[in-house]
Amino acid sequence: MTTAAPAARPKAAAPILPDIRQRVVVAMSGGVDSSVAAAMMKAAGHDVIGITLQLYDHGSATGRKGSCCAGQDIHDARRVADQIGIPHYVLDYEARFAEKVIDAFADSYVAGETPIPCVTCNNEIKFRDLLDTAKDLGAAMLVTGHYVQRLETPSGPRLARSIDPERDQSYFLFGVTKDQLEMLRFPLGGLHKSEVRELARSFGLPIADKADSQDICFVPAGRYSDVIERLKPGALEAGNIVHIDGRVLGRHEGIINFTVGQRKGLKIPAAEPLFVVRLDASTNEVIVGPRSALTTSGLVLRGLNWLGEKPVAEVAKDGLPVYVRLRSSQAPRPATLFADDKGHCEVVLSDGELGIAAGQACVFYESADAGAIVLGGGFIAKTLKTMPVDAARGTAGTTAAGGH
């Protein structure tokens, strides 16, 4: 390994951590953000170890660059580590990634859901397995390049949105637990992307102008069906396309080719535009209807992770006003959270929402502002069309959409 002189601190980089030398593990994906995070920790005087996870490698045949798991990214992470003078290790996590993320993704899609593998990867790999590895290495902190903030409060560290709403990644990190948050650090949460790129240039990093990754790392060219068909032979079973009124309108070649809210590709002549309303895996049917049928008024959640100061059943028994995000690109919107001490959790959406599917995430915030505190979140188990809520019990007389 080539050892370069420690990088000089650019004037724009304010100290992120106390001036106490500590061992720090930085998760380095090979992209600009994690590279700058590593350089900032080095410049702050810490004993930095860079780790890149070998999760999934398509090989040169795919021709993909900029993916968090590709061979080129491992090479870029190593170059950055050499540039700033830190040791760098590549850990083979392919087997556990395949089991915990890829297989779970395929199972969820075949079940008629719309999974979010990046959330699963954070929950099961980066902030569980990698955090354990960091502890084994004697590190005091695990640092990542996510655009999210960790705030110190009298009641302990809290997770908050990035100050840059365009880059905020808190939607993908709602599963971070309070215990994990004690060791995690996110030095980019108080910066805008333009500032991060400027820091990369100031540090002289070779990836300063590298494009951001957009696709799911193990899905080449965004073709989910190809991956699922390979993992789950027979998943492309043909079935009926059914109107919400029960009429059979046509045939499909596999429900995994459809998503809730989809309009194009149905190949069904109709007097009015038809949209995919839900996917019923039990009958292998694609259910379609008018745009109005896409409206969701409420949600039933599973896998709730609560980050609030008081127990969720205590504060949400009779309804807790919150702001929620149901998509990563969406601004937080008003809603009411209901939860009990048996783990049941429902969300009433104040203005309704179009095209929401089971498997997606619902993340809670204290406000809609940039930098707002993250209260937690969960996965959507069921979408509900009507929500006449009995606020005294925190339960709803509901009509379930089912499936997607």
C-alpha positions in Angstrom: 0.0 0.0 0.0 1.3 3.4 -0.9 1.4 5.8 2.1 0.7 9.4 1.2 1.2 12.4 3.5 -1.8 13.3 5.6 -4.2 15.5 3.8 -4.3 19.2 4.9 -7.6 20.4 6.3 -9.4 22.7 3.9 -10.7 25.9 5.5 -14.2 24.9 4.7 -14.0 21.8 6.9 -15.0 22.6 10.4 -14.0 20.1 13.1 -16.6 17.4 13.3 -15.4 15.6 16.4 -13.6 16.5 19.7 -9.8 16.9 19.2 -9.2 13.5 20.9 -7.4 10.9 18.8 -9.7 7.9 18.5 -9.8 4.9 16.2 -12.5 5.4 13.6 -13.8 3.0 11.0 -15.2 4.7 7.8 -17.5 2.8 5.5 -16.0 3.6 2.1 -18.1 2.9 -1.0 -15.7 4.4 -3.5 -18.0 7.4 -4.0 -17.5 11.1 -3.3 -19.4 11.3 0.0 -17.8 8.4 1.9 -14.4 9.5 0.6 -14.8 13.0 1.9 -16.0 11.6 5.3 -12.8 9.5 5.5 -10.6 12.5 4.6 -12.4 14.7 7.2 -11.8 12.2 9.9 -8.1 11.9 8.9 -7.7 15.6 8.9 -9.3 15.8 12.4 -6.4 13.7 13.6 -8.1 10.4 14.2 -6.8 6.9 13.6 -8.8 6.1 10.6 -9.4 2.6 9.0 -11.3 2.5 5.7 -13.5 -0.5 5.0 -15.2 -1.4 1.7 -17.8 -4.1 1.6 -17.7 -6.5 -1.3 -21.4 -7.0 -1.6 -22.2 -7.9 -5.1 -20.1 -7.7 -8.3 -21.7 -8.0 -11.7 -18.3 -8.1 -13.3 -17.2 -6.2 -16.4 -19.9 -7.8 -18.5 -22.6 -5.4 -17.2 -20.6 -2.3 -18.1 -21.9 -0.5 -15.0 -19.9 2.1 -13.1 -20.9 4.2 -10.1 -22.6 1.3 -8.3 -21.8 0.9 -4.6 -20.7 -2.8 -5.0 -18.9 -2.8 -8.3 -15.2 -3.6 -8.8 -14.4 -0.1 -10.0 -15.8 1.4 -6.7 -13.5 -0.9 -4.7 -10.6 0.4 -6.7 -11.7 4.0 -6.2 -12.0 3.5 -2.4 -8.5 2.0 -2.3 -7.1 5.0 -4.3 -8.7 7.4 -1.9 -7.3 5.6 1.1 -3.8 5.7 -0.4 -4.2 9.4 -1.2 -5.1 10.4 2.4 -2.8 7.8 4.0 -5.0 5.4 5.8 -5.2 1.5 5.8 -7.9 0.1 3.7 -9.6 -3.3 3.8 -12.1 -5.0 1.6 -14.4 -7.4 3.4 -16.3 -10.2 1.6 -19.9 -9.8 2.6 -21.4 -11.4 -0.5 -22.9 -14.4 1.2 -24.6 -12.5 4.0 -25.7 -9.8 1.5 -27.3 -12.4 -0.8 -29.1 -14.0 2.1 -30.3 -10.9 4.0 -30.8 -8.4 1.2 -31.1 -10.0 -2.3 -33.2 -13.1 -1.3 -35.4 -10.9 0.9 -35.9 -8.5 -2.0 -36.9 -11.3 -4.3 -39.3 -12.9 -1.7 -41.0 -9.6 -1.1 -41.5 -8.9 -4.8 -42.9 -12.3 -5.5 -45.3 -11.7 -2.6 -46.7 -8.6 -4.4 -44.8 -6.0 -2.4 -42.5 -3.1 -3.4 -39.4 -3.7 -1.2 -36.6 -1.2 -0.5 -33.4 -3.2 -0.4 -31.3 -0.1 0.6 -33.1 0.1 3.9 -32.6 -3.7 4.4 -28.9 -3.3 3.6 -28.6 -0.5 6.2 -30.5 -2.5 8.8 -28.9 -5.9 8.3 -25.5 -5.2 6.9 -24.0 -1.8 7.4 -25.4 -0.9 10.8 -25.3 -4.4 12.2 -22.6 -6.6 10.8 -20.2 -3.7 9.9 -20.8 -2.1 13.2 -19.8 -5.3 14.9 -16.7 -5.4 12.8 -15.8 -1.9 13.8 -16.1 -2.9 17.5 -13.9 -5.9 16.9 -11.3 -3.5 15.5 -11.4 -1.4 18.6 -13.0 1.6 17.0 -14.9 4.2 19.0 -17.0 5.2 16.0 -18.3 4.0 12.7 -18.5 6.9 10.2 -20.5 6.9 6.9 -21.1 9.4 4.2 -24.9 9.5 4.5 -26.7 12.9 4.4 -28.3 12.7 7.8 -27.5 14.3 11.2 -26.7 12.8 14.6 -27.6 15.4 17.3 -26.4 15.4 20.9 -29.3 16.1 23.3 -29.7 15.8 27.1 -31.6 12.5 26.5 -28.9 11.1 24.3 -28.1 11.2 20.5 -31.0 11.8 18.1 -31.3 11.1 14.4 -32.3 14.1 12.2 -32.7 15.0 8.6 -29.8 16.6 6.7 -29.8 20.3 6.3 -29.9 19.7 2.6 -33.4 18.4 1.8 -32.5 17.5 -1.7 -29.9 15.0 -0.4 -31.4 13.9 2.9 -31.2 10.1 3.3 -33.0 9.7 6.6 -35.7 7.8 4.8 -33.3 4.9 4.3 -31.9 5.1 7.9 -35.1 4.9 10.0 -34.1 1.4 11.1 -31.0 2.7 13.1 -31.5 1.8 16.7 -30.8 4.0 19.7 -27.9 1.7 20.7 -26.4 1.8 17.2 -26.7 5.6 17.1 -24.3 5.9 20.1 -21.4 4.7 17.9 -22.5 6.2 14.5 -21.3 9.5 13.1 -22.5 11.3 9.9 -20.1 14.2 9.2 -21.9 15.3 6.0 -25.3 15.9 7.5 -24.6 19.6 8.0 -23.3 20.1 4.4 -24.8 20.5 1.0 -23.6 18.3 -1.9 -21.8 21.3 -3.6 -19.8 21.8 -0.4 -18.9 18.1 -0.2 -17.6 18.2 -3.8 -15.6 21.3 -3.0 -14.1 19.6 0.0 -13.2 16.6 -2.2 -11.3 18.9 -4.5 -9.6 20.7 -1.6 -8.4 17.3 -0.3 -7.2 16.4 -3.8 -9.3 13.3 -3.9 -9.2 11.5 -7.3 -13.0 10.9 -7.3 -14.0 14.6 -6.7 -16.1 14.7 -9.8 -17.4 11.1 -9.8 -21.1 10.8 -10.7 -23.5 9.6 -7.9 -24.8 6.1 -8.0 -28.5 5.9 -8.9 -29.5 2.2 -9.4 -29.9 -0.6 -6.9 -26.4 -2.2 -6.9 -27.5 -5.7 -7.7 -30.1 -4.8 -10.3 -28.3 -4.1 -13.6 -30.1 -1.4 -15.7 -33.0 -1.4 -13.3 -34.5 -4.7 -14.6 -35.9 -6.2 -11.4 -37.7 -9.0 -13.2 -34.4 -10.4 -14.6 -33.0 -10.7 -11.1 -36.1 -12.2 -9.6 -36.6 -14.7 -12.4 -33.1 -15.9 -11.9 -33.5 -16.2 -8.1 -37.1 -17.4 -8.2 -37.7 -19.7 -11.2 -41.4 -19.7 -12.1 -42.0 -16.2 -10.7 -43.1 -15.0 -14.1 -46.3 -17.1 -14.0 -49.1 -15.7 -16.2 -52.4 -14.6 -14.7 -55.4 -12.3 -15.1 -55.6 -8.5 -15.2 -58.8 -7.8 -13.2 -60.8 -4.6 -12.8 -61.7 -3.5 -9.3 -65.3 -4.3 -10.2 -64.4 -8.0 -10.8 -64.2 -8.0 -14.6 -61.4 -9.9 -16.2 -59.8 -7.5 -18.7 -56.8 -9.4 -20.0 -53.7 -11.4 -19.2 -50.3 -10.6 -17.8 -47.0 -12.5 -17.9 -46.1 -12.2 -14.2 -47.0 -9.7 -11.4 -43.4 -8.9 -10.8 -43.5 -6.9 -14.0 -46.0 -4.4 -12.5 -46.0 -1.8 -9.7 -48.8 0.0 -7.9 -49.6 3.2 -9.8 -48.3 1.9 -13.2 -50.3 3.1 -16.2 -48.2 2.1 -19.2 -47.7 -1.4 -20.4 -51.1 -2.8 -19.4 -52.1 -3.3 -23.1 -55.8 -3.1 -22.3 -58.2 -0.9 -24.4 -60.4 1.2 -22.1 -62.6 4.2 -22.2 -60.7 5.8 -19.3 -57.0 5.5 -18.2 -56.4 2.4 -16.0 -53.8 2.1 -13.3 -52.4 -0.8 -11.3 -54.2 -0.5 -8.0 -52.7 -3.5 -6.3 -51.1 -6.9 -6.9 -52.6 -10.0 -5.4 -50.0 -12.7 -5.1 -52.4 -15.2 -3.7 -54.4 -15.2 -6.9 -51.6 -14.0 -9.2 -53.8 -11.1 -10.3 -53.0 -7.6 -11.3 -55.9 -5.4 -10.1 -56.5 -2.2 -12.1 -58.9 0.7 -11.8 -59.3 4.5 -12.3 -56.8 6.9 -10.8 -59.2 7.6 -7.9 -58.8 4.0 -6.8 -55.1 4.7 -6.1 -55.9 6.9 -3.1 -54.7 5.5 0.2 -56.0 7.0 3.5 -54.2 4.9 6.0 -51.5 2.3 6.6 -50.8 -0.6 8.9 -47.1 -0.9 9.7 -44.8 -3.8 10.6 -41.2 -3.8 11.8 -41.6 -0.5 13.7 -38.4 1.1 14.9 -39.2 3.9 17.4 -36.6 6.6 18.2 -38.7 9.0 20.2 -37.8 9.9 23.8 -40.9 8.3 25.3 -42.4 4.8 24.4 -44.5 4.9 21.3 -47.5 3.3 23.0 -47.4 6.1 25.6 -47.3 9.0 23.2 -49.4 7.6 20.3 -52.1 5.7 22.1 -54.7 8.4 21.3 -53.0 9.6 18.2 -49.7 11.5 17.7 -49.5 14.2 15.1 -46.4 13.5 12.9 -45.0 14.2 9.5 -44.4 11.2 7.3 -42.4 10.3 4.1 -43.6 7.4 2.0 -41.0 7.9 -0.7 -37.4 9.0 -0.5 -38.0 11.9 -2.8 -41.1 13.1 -1.1 -41.3 16.0 1.4 -42.7 15.1 4.8 -46.5 15.3 4.9 -48.9 15.6 7.9 -50.4 12.4 9.4 -51.4 10.9 12.7 -49.7 7.9 14.3 -51.6 5.4 16.4 -49.8 2.6 18.4 -50.5 0.4 21.3 -48.4 -1.7 23.7 -49.1 -4.9 21.7 -47.1 -3.6 18.7 -50.0 -2.7 16.5 -49.3 0.5 14.5 -51.5 2.4 12.1 -51.0 5.8 10.3 -53.8 8.1 9.2 -52.7 10.2 6.2 -54.2 13.7 6.5 -54.5 14.3 2.8 -54.4 10.8 1.4 -51.7 9.5 -0.9 -51.6 8.0 -4.4 -50.0 4.7 -5.4 -48.7 3.5 -2.1 -47.7 -0.2 -1.9 -47.0 -2.8 0.8 -43.3 -3.2 1.4 -42.5 0.5 1.2 -41.3 2.5 4.2 -43.2 5.0 6.3 -40.8 7.3 8.2 -42.0 9.7 11.0 -40.6 13.2 11.7 -41.4 15.9 14.2 -41.8 18.5 11.5 -41.5 19.0 7.8 -38.4 21.2 8.1 -34.9 20.4 6.9 -33.0 19.1 9.9 -36.2 17.7 11.6 -35.8 15.0 14.2 -36.6 11.5 13.0 -39.1 9.7 15.3 -38.7 6.3 13.6 -40.5 4.3 11.0 -41.7 1.0 9.8 -42.6 -1.0 6.7 -46.1 -0.9 5.2 -47.8 -4.2 5.7 -51.2 -3.1 4.4 -52.7 0.0 2.7 -56.2 1.2 3.7 -58.7 3.0 1.6 -61.0 4.4 4.3 -60.1 5.4 7.8 -63.0 6.3 10.1 -60.7 6.3 13.2 -61.9 5.7 16.7 -59.4 8.0 18.4 -60.2 6.7 21.9 -58.9 3.2 20.9 -56.4 4.2 18.3 -57.9 1.7 15.9 -59.6 2.1 12.6 -62.7 0.7 10.9 -60.9 0.2 7.6 -61.2 -1.2 4.2 -57.9 -2.9 3.3 -56.5 -2.7 -0.2 -54.4 -5.9 0.4 -51.4 -7.0 -1.5 -49.4 -4.1 -3.0 
